[in-house]
Amino acid sequence: MAAGDFRAGLYRGYVSTFKGEPESQHLEGAFVFWDHKFLPLLAGLEPGAAILDLGCGSGGLLAYLGRRGLSHALGVDISAEQIALAQRRGVRAEQHDALAYLATNSECFDAILVVDVLEHFTREELTHLAHYVFAAMRPGGRLIIQTANGAGLLPGQVIYGDLTHQTIFTPESLGQLLRSVGFQNLTFYETGPVPVRVRGRLDVALWAAVKVIANTVRHIETGKRQMIWTENFICRAFRPG
């Protein structure tokens, strides 16, 4: 991050002035979500796989990976407050600028997770970041991204709800970025409700109905339809092996 960048001051107090300290019950809910959305995308990784959580925040995802047997995960984040919280959880987390860290780690990782991170970078930074992420992965490695969806049904909160947000993707524009640096076999997924208990199954059914209505409106206006309507979306991509 360049000297004088306005984001630096915001990141110094990112927890105390914006995020707030995570609560354990929220983390348990996140574990349920990750079981349904992320764990299938990690299938096939060995327990000793080298995993990088880029922009790890307070370490919740690192704790989850450890609980699911992926114990060789490392997190990096630019926020000292976030890293302190992550280390308090007992996970491996270090304070680094993402671009600087990746530039010095070539072909080190079997998987890189970038969850709620890309939206914090400018487009110029993202072109460098994508190259560095590709270079930091071992051949055959996988990249898993979750980011804000500019084509979501109600995108305003996720686009404007954080002053540090710089670039908002759609699945199409994220694919454009990733393919430009060599990633292949891209697949895209919704976040959205998970079918846990009666309420979750009901929410899944209602969301399917909402998507039918949204696609009907979109088709009337543009003649097009889309698959990803959730506030955020997930992408998995591979470095060719």
C-alpha positions, 0 to 999 in steps of 0.5 A: 500500500502506498504511503499516505493511502487513506486506507492505512488509517482505517485499517489501523482501527479496523476492528475498534472503529468498524468491525467490532470483536467477533463473537463466538456464536457468530463464528459457529454460524460461519463454520456451518456456512463454510461446511456447505460452501467452502469444504466441498471446494477444498476436497482432495487437499492433504492434511499437510497441504500448504494453505494461505488465507490472504487477508485472514482478518481475525482468524476465524477461517484459519480456526475452521481449517484447523478443525477440519484437519487442514492444520498447515494454514497460514494467515496474513493481514495488514491490520495489526488489530486483526492479527492480534485477535487471530493470534489470540485464537491460537492460529498462525497469523502474521502481519504483512502487506499482501502484495509485498508478502506474495512477491517474496513467496513463489510456488509455496502454496497448494491453496490460497483463500481470498475471502472478502478481500479483493474488493479492498484493492484498486484495479491497478493493485488487483492486476499486480495481486492476481499475478502474484497470487498465481506465482505463489501457487504450486502447479495444480494449486487451487484459488478460492475467492469470495467477494462482493457481487456487483450483479447481486439482487440488492448490492448497495450494502456490500458495495458501499458499506465499507469505506475501504471498498475499491473494486466490485466484481461480477463473476464475469469481470473476476473471470476476466482478471483471473484468466488474464494471468493464467488461471483455468477451470473457473467455477462460480457459486452463490453464497446464500442460505444453507439447508440447515434445519427447517428455517434453512431449508425454507430459506433455500426454497424461498431464495430459489423463488426470488431468483425466478422472479429476478430472472424474469425481470432481467429477461424482460429488460435485457433478454438475459438471465444470470445464475449468481444473484447473492450479495457475495459470490464464490469462485474456485480456479486452478493454476495449471499443473 
